[in-house]
Amino acid sequence: MTNFHPTRRGVRLFSALCLGAGILVGPLPAHADDKFDKLIQKLMPKRLPAGFASANGRLESEQVEIATKLAGRIAEVLVKEGDEVEKGQLLVKMDVSDIQAQLLAAEAQERRAVQSKAVAEAMVLQRESEQKLAAQQLGRAEALFEKGFSTAEIRDQRQAAQNVADAALIAAKASLSDAAAAIDAARAEVARIKTVLDDMQLKAPRRGRIQYKLAQAGEVLGAGSRVLTLVDLTDVYMTVFVPASVAAALAYGSDARLILDAIPQYVVPAKVTFVASEAQFTPKAVETKDEREKLMFRVKLTLPPDLLRKYEREVKTGVRGMAYLRTDNDKPWPDNLKVKLPQ
């Protein structure tokens, strides 16, 4: 928006008109001269001291869209617009009855896998005992055969029994490995379904304030549908556009001052946290052609986090105001730009 600044010629013309009016109505009292001088001073544009610059902007903050990861029906929205929420706080409950049923089935499958492993372990013990017996019988048969008290046929039978016992033990151990793998798979499925259940419950990713409520209980939403908009109250800033000469003189972390239209009696401190490396045209809100044709640099002025925490309930985004920048850090802030906050 263009600010009105009367020229000295306009002030002289205004003075002449007032003087003419005084001649017509008669001489003004002495105290009227003082009031007239004050009026002239008010009409004259106020200039910033050397080493300072100003620009206009509005308070903004980072916004987080709370959206569904999976399709589903909203069971309950636990917050309303304007509510302040904490990180991790449950905001929206989705209908998860079908997923709960899947979880019960997966947990039952896990229990079956555990039981199957117990059976497989018992089978391994049995096969080990059978193998041990077969080995003992084969040893006795070979000893008797060497002494001539047994036949080769009996020895061969004991050898065959030993081979069968060895194969049975290998199969039992393989079954045990399969049972263990089945348990891992069942537990992974349980964990997956629990993750889905957790994703269906929408929680606040950070501390902030609910700005918009975009959906109601009972609505069926697709994956990625927005339900709430959260404003991050720990990251509030004002974006302004300044000429190259001002941007070049700014240092990261240097002090700035904000005077908001809604509370012009206060001066709010801020810090320069970003200066664009490339120039860009000023926003469309600038109405004069000359200003639109100038290349300007975007500057971000961030409010201190401790100040935001102290006045968290008073913080409102979208409030317009003036930003004052110090291009010469050796210059002290003028009295009218010294920090002044509500008590």
Beta strands, then each sheet from edge to edge (+ up, - down):
strand 1: 52-67
strand 2: 72-77
strand 3: 84-85
strand 4: 90-94
strand 5: 202-203
strand 6: 208-213
strand 7: 220-221
strand 8: 226-242
strand 9: 255-260
strand 10: 268-275
strand 11: 280-281
strand 12: 295-302
strand 13: 320-326
sheet 1: 3+ 6- 8+ 1- 13+ 9- 10+ 12- 11+
sheet 2: 5+ 4- 2+ 7-
end
